[in-house]
């Protein structure tokens, strides 16, 4: 088993394409994506027209996770409903997560 990081990003679905491009460009070898609902400091969404939120789960090295987080902080946090958090992960086939 190997050590890695699990980065979770929850964001407005309107950011999906941009985030996919960013995540891959910054070194992730893949991700899991799902539609999610919730409520936070920006409030609950009141209309289906706004779309659901999306959650990306990315298993990667500390360096890749740091690069993605720095990019998200610089480009999204100020103007979009985006949260991100990281936890330690123990994975099988650690060579898959650079």
N, C-alpha and C positions, 0 to 999 in steps of 0.2 A: 504494500500500500504506500501511497505517496501523499504528501501534503500539498494542498492548493487552496485557493480562495473561491468562495461562492459569492459573486456579486449579483445582487438583485436590484433591478431598476423598475420603478413603477411610474408611468408617464401617461399623458394624454395620448389617445390613439392617433391624433393628427400628426404626432411626431414619429410614428412607426417607421416610415421609410428612411428618414434622416438617421434615426437611432440604429437601425440595422446597418446602414452604410458605415456609421461611425464605429460601431462595435467591431465589425469585421476589419475595417481599415486600421484600427488601433491594435490589432493583433490577436483578437479572440479567434479560436478555431471553430467556434460554433456557439449556439445558444438555444435555449428553450423559450418559447413565447406563448403567452396565454392572455385571454381577455379577463379582466377582473373588475370588481366593483368595490367601492368603499367610500369613506368620508374622511376628510382631513382638514387642515387649516384653511384651505380654500373653499371648503364647504362641500356639500353633497351635490352631485349633478342632478339637475331637475328635469332634463329632457333627454330622450333617446337620440334627439337630433345632434347632441353634442358628442355622441359616441361613448363607448366604454373606455376605461383605461386599459393599458396593456402592461404586462409584466414580463420582463426579460430576466432569465436566470442564466448566468454565465460562469462556468468553472474555468479558471485560468490561473496563471502565475501571479505573484504579487506585482511584478513589473507591469504586466498587461492590465491588471485591475487598476493599478495606480494611474496609468495613462488614460484609461476610460473615465475614471472618476474626475481627473483633472479637466478633461475635455467637457464633461457634463457640467461640472461646476462653472466653468468659464462661459459656456454657451447656452445653458438652459435654465439654471436655477433661478435667475433673476426674473425671467419673463414667462415661465411655463410651470405648470403643476407637475413637478418631477421630484421623486425621492429616490435615494439610492443607499444601500447598506451592504456591508461585507461581513461575512462570517468565515471562520476557518472551516476547511473541508478536508476530509480524508477520502481519497479516491483510489479506485483500482485503475490500472492502466494509466498511471500518471504521465506517461510520455505523450498522451493525447492533448494535454493542457499546457501549452507553452507559456 
